[in-house]
Amino acid sequence: MADYSKQKSGKPQKNQPRHREHNQPGGPANPFGKKDDKAALLERMKANAQKGKDAGQE
């Protein structure tokens, strides 16, 4: 009789992702230590708020 337990591969590592994420920390899209400029963030928020106000008036 064959021992089928010997044919299996090893157990997978626990708590490991199956693939890499496109925006994982330390990757090209999200490097470590990268901080968005707060002034640029405020400008984007103000522009979006203004777009929302303009769309609501029509």
C-alpha positions as a printed Julia matrix, in Angstrom:
58×3 Matrix{Float64}:
   0.0    0.0     0.0
   1.29   3.49   -0.88
   2.0    6.06    1.79
   0.28   9.15    0.39
   1.33  11.37    3.28
   4.83  11.52    1.78
   3.59  13.0    -1.53
   2.32  16.27   -0.11
   4.36  19.43   -0.13
   5.26  21.12    3.13
   2.82  23.15    5.15
   2.42  26.75    3.99
   3.78  29.48    6.2
   1.21  31.04    8.46
   0.35  34.75    8.31
   2.02  35.19    4.93
   0.21  36.81    1.99
  -0.33  34.7    -1.09
   0.85  37.51   -3.35
   2.36  40.99   -3.2
   0.07  43.97   -3.0
   0.54  46.8    -5.49
   0.56  49.42   -2.73
   2.25  47.56    0.09
   4.49  49.58    2.42
   8.05  49.72    1.15
   7.06  49.18   -2.46
   7.54  51.63   -5.33
   4.02  53.06   -4.98
   4.26  53.49   -1.2
   7.89  53.83   -0.01
   8.78  53.88    3.67
   8.92  57.32    5.24
   6.87  59.0     2.51
   4.55  61.7     3.82
   2.13  63.69    1.72
   2.62  67.43    1.75
  -0.12  68.86    3.96
  -0.45  72.01    1.86
  -1.06  69.92   -1.26
  -3.65  67.87    0.62
  -5.49  71.01    1.74
  -5.49  72.36   -1.83
  -7.01  69.1    -3.12
  -9.63  69.12   -0.37
 -10.58  72.75   -1.07
 -10.82  72.08   -4.82
 -13.07  69.06   -4.25
 -15.25  71.01   -1.83
 -15.61  73.81   -4.36
 -16.53  71.3    -7.09
 -19.21  69.89   -4.79
 -20.65  73.34   -4.12
 -20.65  74.21   -7.83
 -22.41  70.96   -8.73
 -25.06  71.53   -6.03
 -25.98  74.99   -7.28
 -26.93  73.89  -10.79
